[in-house]
Amino acid sequence: MQVLGIDFGGSGIKGAPVDTQTGKLLAPRFRIPTPSPSKPKAVAGVVGQIARHFDWHAPIGCGFPGVVLEGVALTAANIHRSWIETNVADLFTRQTGCTVRVLNDADAAGLAEMTFGAGKGCSGTVLVLTLGTGIGSALFTGGHLLPNTEFGHLQIRGRDAELRTSEAVREREDLSWKNWAKRLDEYLDAMEALLWPDLIVLGGGAVKYCERFVHRLTVRAEVVPARLGNDAGIVGAALAALAAPEARQ
């Protein structure tokens, strides 16, 4: 089935039609910079632009950078706080004229990696981490998702982990790969002490350079780079949209 997947990120909002049987994009990604400030009305306008770009009139899945329950945003750590208590699904549905299913963006990326990427076939506990503007997380056990984990806000040395260890922090503080790997290792040690995953999948921009830091990590679990790259959020959002009754008709 073909579903439009949209990924709402801190710096850009991008989308593409996805073949949900193969995980392949059916057209080049269309990306628009995230509005500043990233308020609901402005972002909804961009989502509408993406739908019109593809002349889309069918279900849409959208990854959102925060906790989402039944389509409603409950947190907004890296976007404008006016999103809190906004019914994102209804807002995007009105803007696009299509049924929109909304889920946490890291959960979307995790679904894609578990279905088509690095986590495919793993029946144990899998932790997917997206290292970008912040740190997103998705946790799976037996192939099932525990949604909205938000492990990027775990306290490390008295601060949210994402304020010390995200890809954005590495770039902003101009950390060497060795020094950044030490921070990442400390964070992964804390996650392992809590969850004991069998596999840790790392996504985000830094993963393009995984040979520079993965060998420095000391956690027990196998650590591997994500395979779908920047497409993971789009693909996973499209997969999530299949859960909507309208998408199954």
C-alpha positions in Angstrom: 0.0 0.0 0.0 1.1 3.6 -0.6 1.0 6.0 2.3 2.4 9.5 2.7 4.9 9.6 5.5 5.9 13.0 7.1 8.7 13.6 9.6 8.5 16.8 11.7 12.0 17.6 12.9 13.7 20.4 14.7 15.3 21.9 11.5 13.1 20.5 8.7 9.8 18.9 7.9 10.0 16.3 5.1 7.8 13.8 3.5 7.4 11.3 0.7 5.0 8.5 -0.4 6.1 5.1 0.9 5.5 1.6 -0.3 4.6 0.0 3.0 5.4 -3.5 1.7 9.0 -2.7 0.9 9.8 0.5 2.9 10.9 2.2 -0.3 10.2 5.9 -1.0 8.1 6.2 -4.2 9.2 9.8 -4.9 12.1 12.0 -3.8 11.7 13.5 -0.3 10.2 17.0 -0.2 11.6 19.1 2.6 10.7 22.5 4.0 12.6 24.2 6.8 10.8 24.0 10.2 9.1 27.4 10.8 10.7 29.6 13.6 9.0 29.8 16.0 7.6 26.3 15.4 4.0 27.1 16.4 1.1 24.8 15.5 -0.5 26.9 12.9 2.8 27.5 11.0 3.8 23.9 11.1 0.4 22.7 10.0 0.7 25.0 7.0 4.0 23.2 6.1 2.3 19.8 6.5 -0.4 21.0 4.1 2.2 22.1 1.6 3.8 18.7 1.6 0.5 17.0 1.1 -0.4 19.3 -1.8 3.1 18.8 -3.3 2.3 15.1 -3.8 -1.4 15.8 -4.6 -2.2 13.5 -1.7 -5.8 12.4 -0.9 -5.2 9.3 1.2 -4.1 8.5 4.8 -1.0 10.2 6.1 1.4 9.2 8.9 3.4 11.9 10.8 6.2 11.7 13.3 6.1 14.3 16.0 9.0 15.4 18.3 7.3 14.8 21.6 4.9 12.5 23.5 1.7 11.8 21.7 -1.3 10.1 23.2 -4.4 9.6 21.0 -3.2 12.3 18.7 -2.7 14.9 21.4 0.8 16.3 22.2 1.7 16.2 25.8 5.3 17.4 25.7 7.3 19.9 23.5 11.0 19.8 24.6 12.5 21.0 21.4 9.6 22.8 19.7 7.3 25.7 20.8 5.5 25.0 24.1 2.1 25.9 22.5 2.0 22.4 21.1 1.2 21.0 24.6 -2.4 19.8 24.7 -2.8 20.4 21.0 -4.7 17.7 19.1 -2.0 17.3 16.4 -3.9 14.7 14.5 -7.0 16.8 14.2 -5.0 19.9 13.3 -3.1 18.1 10.5 -6.3 16.4 9.3 -8.1 19.7 8.9 -5.1 21.2 7.1 -4.6 18.3 4.6 -8.1 17.0 4.2 -6.7 13.5 4.8 -6.8 11.3 7.8 -3.6 11.8 9.7 -2.1 9.4 12.3 0.5 11.0 14.6 3.1 9.3 16.7 6.4 10.1 18.4 9.1 10.7 15.8 11.6 8.3 17.4 8.9 5.6 17.7 8.3 6.1 13.9 12.1 5.7 13.2 12.1 2.7 15.4 9.2 1.0 13.6 11.0 1.5 10.3 14.3 0.0 11.6 12.5 -3.0 13.2 10.5 -3.7 10.0 13.1 -3.0 7.3 16.4 -2.1 9.0 18.9 -3.0 11.7 16.4 -4.4 14.1 14.6 -6.7 11.6 14.3 -10.2 12.9 15.5 -9.4 16.5 13.0 -10.9 18.9 14.7 -9.7 22.1 14.8 -6.2 23.6 15.9 -3.5 21.1 16.6 0.1 22.0 16.6 2.6 19.1 18.1 6.0 19.8 18.0 8.9 17.4 20.9 11.4 18.0 19.9 14.7 16.5 18.6 18.0 17.9 17.9 16.0 21.0 17.9 12.3 21.8 14.8 10.3 20.8 14.2 6.8 21.9 12.1 3.8 20.9 12.0 0.5 22.9 10.8 -2.8 21.5 10.5 -6.2 23.1 9.5 -9.3 21.2 8.9 -6.9 18.3 6.3 -4.8 20.2 6.8 -1.1 20.7 6.5 0.5 24.1 5.5 4.0 22.9 6.7 7.5 24.1 9.7 6.4 26.2 11.5 9.8 26.0 14.8 8.4 27.4 16.7 11.5 26.1 15.5 13.1 29.3 17.2 10.6 31.6 19.3 12.6 34.1 23.1 12.2 33.6 25.3 14.3 36.0 22.2 16.3 36.9 21.2 17.2 33.4 19.0 15.8 30.7 21.1 13.3 28.7 20.3 15.1 25.4 21.8 18.3 26.7 25.2 16.6 27.0 25.1 13.9 24.3 23.0 14.8 21.3 24.5 15.3 17.8 23.6 19.0 18.1 25.7 19.3 21.3 28.6 17.5 19.7 28.6 20.0 16.9 27.9 23.1 19.0 30.7 22.3 21.5 33.0 21.1 18.7 33.7 17.8 20.6 36.2 15.4 19.3 34.8 11.9 18.4 36.7 10.5 21.4 35.3 13.0 23.9 31.7 12.7 22.5 32.0 8.9 22.6 32.8 9.1 26.3 29.6 11.0 26.9 27.6 8.6 24.7 29.1 5.6 26.5 28.2 7.0 29.9 24.6 7.5 28.7 24.4 4.0 27.1 25.8 2.5 30.4 22.9 4.1 32.3 20.4 2.8 29.7 21.8 -0.6 29.9 21.7 -0.7 33.7 17.9 0.0 33.4 16.8 -2.0 30.4 19.5 -4.6 29.5 18.8 -4.4 25.8 20.1 -7.1 23.4 20.6 -4.6 20.6 21.1 -0.9 20.5 20.4 0.8 17.1 21.9 4.3 16.7 20.3 6.8 14.2 21.0 10.4 13.4 23.6 12.4 11.5 26.6 11.1 13.5 25.9 7.6 12.4 27.4 8.4 9.0 30.7 8.4 10.9 30.1 5.4 13.1 33.6 4.0 12.5 35.0 6.9 14.4 33.2 6.2 17.7 31.3 2.9 17.9 34.5 1.0 18.7 35.0 3.2 21.7 31.8 2.1 23.3 31.9 -0.5 26.2 28.3 -1.5 26.7 27.5 -5.2 26.7 24.8 -5.0 24.1 25.6 -5.0 20.4 25.6 -1.5 19.0 24.8 -1.0 15.3 24.1 1.9 13.1 20.6 2.5 11.7 20.2 1.4 8.1 17.4 3.6 6.8 19.2 6.9 7.5 17.1 10.0 7.0 14.3 8.0 5.5 13.5 6.1 8.8 11.1 8.7 10.2 9.1 9.0 7.0 8.9 5.2 6.5 7.9 4.5 10.1 5.2 7.2 10.1 3.8 5.7 6.9 3.7 2.2 8.6 2.0 3.7 11.7 -0.8 5.2 9.5 -1.7 1.6 8.5 -3.2 1.2 12.0 -5.9 3.8 11.2 -9.2 2.1 10.1 -9.4 4.3 7.0 -6.0 3.0 5.8 -7.1 -0.6 6.0 -10.1 -0.2 3.9 
